[in-house]
Amino acid sequence: MVSFKDACATIEKHILQIPLDIEEVKLQDALERTIAEDVYTTHPYPLFRNSTMDGIAVKYSGNITSWKVVGQEAAGEYVDVPYEDENSAVSIMTGAKLPDWADTVIPIEDIDAAQDMVMLKTSALYKPQMNIREPGSDRAAGDFVLARGTYLAPRHFHLLASCGCTWVKVYKKLKVGILATGNELLPVSAIPEGDKIIITNSSFLAAAVNSCNLEYVDFGIAKDDLTSLRNLITKILSSDINVLLTTGGVSAGLFDFLPKVFAECGVDVQFHKINIKPGKPTFFGIHNAAGKAKPVIGLPGNPVSASVNFEMLLRPAFARRYNVPLRRSFTAQFKGTLQKNDGKRYFGRARLLPDAGKTIVVPLASQKSGNFFEYADAECLFVMEEGRRELIDGDVVECIRI
């Protein structure tokens, strides 16, 4: 049995080693993808001298406080207004190109206008070069502006568009296979009767994989039969998936065949069982074939165990592979009491209660690994570390949003 930290490190190490292919997508489809090329400017930015204000453009002279308006400049409608004398001014709009002779822009709120004359308000001050953006003041042509491996957020799209990136090279989404096992399981479309139950883990995992901006392939439900399970796992591992996630069949029960099947299919076990609750039976191995290493993760069948394991073990590793920022961890004050009698790392389900500027975390009632109704009500997980045996009112605990 491995520690939680060692399990995380092992999974992350192998997820990071999965090679990523590259594809091109339209600029508008590149949000929340990881860019696979460095980006450089194609021209200086700004390309020309322009005004940062609505107002008047003048040639600075400290002795002059009134001007005659001799023309107008609007954004995208440049007119070559000739320079007459130091009393000349051009009415100018934000973003408009300045005449070559103008070197200062006075904001419209600092002037009074009367017909074609404008006067500086007595309360206003102005100085040369004010309210002007010079060519290349943000970036020069050919400047490096965005690194390969950047996870694209909305804030990056001004930049990409300005560099003419109508298409963007991004890393392809990993393809994650999902397989549920268990004789008791029925598809979502079925009506459960007798001792059968609807499979919920596959729906959760598909949603969780999608939320990591990856692709999933649902391989359905496998029966607890050694021969058919071996044949199916062999077929799945020979497919084009990058990662295999299974649920069920990894504990110590009579029909928990997956560890044996994985070994027979050439999966090299990295660990089996983690010192955590819920989710102790989790399996992790690597299948090597045709020069490709595919991580194989066997999650427990209990819905909360599978969910917590994905959130704590897999989501961070997938995020790291694509440089996705994860800011889910925070601290809060525990409300209530909780004890445990072993040295496992415990992940409890809880809700949050704001209280006079503090964040209070309130554990949910049952904490059972099969209670997915309670899991759906949870806002976060709280952590009870291996060496901690009790939580009481006011204790500070680490929490992870889910």
N, C-alpha and C positions, 0 to 999 in steps of 0.2 A: 504494500500500500504506500502511495506517495503522498507527499504534502500538497496542499493546495497550490502553494507558490511553485513547487517543482512541476506540478501538472500544467499550470499556466505557461511556464517557461518552455516546457517540452512541446506543447501544442503550438505556441507562437513560433518557435524555431522552425517547425516543419511547415506551417502555413506560409511563413515568409519565404520559404524556399520554393514554393510553387511558382513556376515561370508564368509571366503574364503576357499574353498576346496583345497586339495593338490593332485598333480599328479606328476609322474616321467617322465622326458623327457631325451633324449640322450644329452650328453654334448654339441654336436655341434648344438643342437636346443634350448639351454637355453639362448641364447643372448636376452637381453631386457625382460627377465622374472625376477620375484622376488623370490629369493631362500627361501625355507620354512624349512631350517634346518641349524644349526650351522655346520661349517666345521672345522676339526682339521687335523693337519699333521699326516701322517702315518709313517714317518721316519724322521730322522734329515735331514736338508737341509742346505748345501750340505751333501751328504751321506759320502763323503770321501774328504781328502785333495786334492785340485786340483789347477792347475795353472790358473791365470787370463791373462797370456800372452803367446805368442810364444817366446821361448828363450832357456835358459839352466837352469837346476836345479842343485844346488850345496849345499854342506854343508859349511855354512858361515865360513870364516876366513878372518879377515881384512888384513892379510899380503899377500894374494894370489890374483893375477890378471890374471892368465892364467890357463887353465884347459885342461885336455885330455877328449875328448868325448868317454865315454865307453858304451853308449847305447842310446836308443831312446824310448820316451813314447808318444803315440798318444791317442787321446780321444777314449775310448772304447776298447783299445788294450793294456791293462796294461801288462808289462813284469817286473818281479822281477829282476831288475838290481842290482847286488851285489856292495857293497861299496868297493873300492880298497884303496884309500887314499884321503887326503884332496885336491888333485889335480884332483879328479874325477868330471866329469860333465855328465849330461844326456841331450840330446836334447829333448825338451818338447814342446807340442802344447797346445794351449788354451783349458782349460777344462779337460786336461789329469790328471790322478792320479799321485801323486808324489811318488817316492821310499821313504821308511820309513826313510832313512838316510838323505834325502835332506830337507833343511829348508829355502831355498831362491831361487827365480827365477829372473834371470837377463834377461831383454828384449832383443830380437834379434837385435834391433837397437843400443844397447849399447855394442856390441861385434864385433870383427873382427875374421874371421875364416880362417884357413889355414890347409887344409887336416883334420886331426882328432884333431887339437888343436884350441882352441878359446882363445882370449885375450880381456880383458876389455879395452874399448877405454879410452884414457887419459882424455877425457872430462866427462866421466860417473862416477857416484857414485852409490854404492849399500850398502844395510844394511840388517841385518838378518830379516827373515820373510816377506820380501817384495814380493808382487804379488802372494800371496797364500791365498786361501779361506779354512778356517778350517772347519771340520765337525761340523754341527749344528750352524754355525756362523749366518745364516739367521733365522732359526727356529729349535727348538728341536723337537723330536718326541712327538706327542700328544699336541702340541701347538694349541691354538685357533687362527684361522686365518681369518674367515669370518663369519659375524653374520647373522642369520636368518632375513629376511626382507630386505636384500641388493638387490638392483636393479642391475642386472648383465650387466656390460659393457664389451667391449673386454679386458680391462686391468685385469679383474678378471680371465681370462681363463688360464693363466700360472699357477696360484695358484690352480684352480680346477683340472687341469690335473695332476699337481705334487702330489696332494692328492689322485689320482686314481679314481676321480669321473667320471666314464664312464656314469653313470646316475645321474641326479640331481633332487631332490625334489623341485618343484616350486609351487607357488599358481596358481590355475586355473584362467583362464580369466573369468571375469564376462560376463554374457550373456545379451545383451541389445536389447530389442524389439523396433522396429521402426514402427510407424503407421502414415500415412498421411491421412488427412481428407479434404473433399471438393468436391462438385458436379462438379466443374469446372476442376478437375484434370484428366489427362490421363497418362498412363504408358509411359516410355521413348520410347518404340517401336512404339507408335501410331503416326499418323500424325494429328497435331492439326487443327481443323476447327471451324468456328463460334466463340463462346465464351469459348472454351475449351483451356486449357494450359497443357504443359508437366510438370509433377511433377519433381522438381529438388531437393527439400529438402531431400527426401529419399536418393538420391545418395550422397549428401553432408554428411548427418549424418552417412551413412554406411562408407564412407571414413574417417570421423572424428573419429568414434568409432574404426575402424581398426588402425588408427594412434595412438590411446591410448593403443594399444595392447590388445583390448577386442574383443569379438565376437559380431556380430549383427545378429538379426533375422528380416527379412523384412516381416511385416504383410500386406504390400500392401496399397491400398487406400480404405478408408471408405467413404461412402456417408453421407451427412448431413441429416440423418434420425434417429430420437431419438430411436426408437425401435431396429433397426438393429445395431446401434452404441452401445447401451447398451449390446446387446447380444455378440457383437464382443469383447468389452472391458472386459466383464466377462470371456469370453473364454481365452483371452490373459493373464489376471491376474492370471488365474488358471494354466497357462503353467509354464515351468521351467525357464523362464527368471528371471533375478535379478533386472532389471531396465526397466521401460517403458518410451520411448520418443515418444511423439506425436507432430505433427505440424498442425497448423490451429485449428479453432474452440474454441479458448479460450478468444476471445475478447468480445465485447458487442453487436455483431450483432444478427439479428433475428435467424440465423442458427448456432450460436456458442453454440453448445449443450454440449461440453465436460465437463465444470465444473459441470453441472447438472448430467450428466452421471457418472462422477467420484464419486459424492456424493452417487448416487443410487447404485453404485457398491462397496460401503464401503471404499472409499478412504478418509482418514482423511486429510483435507486441512491444510497445514502449512502456505502458503501464496498464494495470487492471486493478481498479479500486483506488479511491482518493479519500484522504482523511477529512471528509466533509459530511455535512448533513443539511439538506437532503442531497442524494446523488452519489453516495459512496460507490456503487458498483460500476461506475463509468469506465469504459474501455477506450484505449487509444493505441492505434497501430499504424504501420505504413505498409502499403502494398507497392512493391517495385515490379514494373513490367515495361518492356519496350523503352527503357531509359526514363520512365516517368514514375515519380513517387507520389502515390495518392494517400493522403491521410484518411484513416477510417476511424470514426468516432461512434462507439456504441453507447447510447444514452439509456438510462433506466426507463422502464415503461410507465412509472407513475408520472402523471402529467406535471406536477409541480417540480419533481426532480429533473425531468427533461427540460423544463422551462428555465429553472435556475441554473442548470449546467450550461445551457446555451448562453444565457446572459453573462455568466461569470467566467466561462472558459473560452467560448468561441467568439462572441461578439468583439471582445477586445482584440483578439488575434486577427480577425477579418478587418477590423478597423485599421490596425497597424499595417496590414498588407497594402492598403490603399491610402494611407496617410489621412484617415478620417479622424478629425478631432473628437475625442471623447471627454466630456466634462460632466460625468454623472455622479461622481463621488462628492459627498459633503458630510458634515458632522451635525448631529442633533442630540438633544437631551432625551433620554429614555424615560418613558412613563410606564410604571408598573413594576413587576418583579418577574424574573425568569431565572431558572436554574437548569444546569445540565450536569450529568454525572460522567462525562467522558471527555476525551481530549480532542474531539473533532472541532473543526471550524464550522460554525453554525450560521446559516443564512436564514433569517426570519422574515416573514412578510409583515408589512406594517402600513399604516396611513400616517399622514403628516398633519400636525395641528399647530398653526401659527399662534403664538402666545406672547404678547407684549414684547415684540422684537426678537423673540427666540423661536427656534424651530423645535417642536416636540414630536418625537416619533412614538406612535402608539401601536404595539403589536396586535395583530389580529388573533382571534380567539383560538382556533384549533391548531394551526401550524401543521396540519397533516399533509403528507406529500401527495395524496390523491385528491385533495380538495381544490379543484381548479376554479370553483366559484369564489372561494376566498382569495385565490391568487389574482383573479380578475379585479377584485376590490382593492388590492394592494396598490400603493403608489411607489413603494420602494422596498428594498431589502435592507435589513440592518445586519451587521456583522458581529458575531460573538466569537472572538478569537480562540485558538486552541487552548491557551492557558487560562482562559477566563471561565469561571464556573458559575458566576452569578451576575445578573444585572438588576439594579434597583433604581428607584426614582431619582432622576437627576444625573445618572451616569451618562457620560458623553460617548456616543457610539458612531462608528462609520456607517454611512448609508449610501446606497446606490439606487438611482432612479431606474424604474423599469417601465 
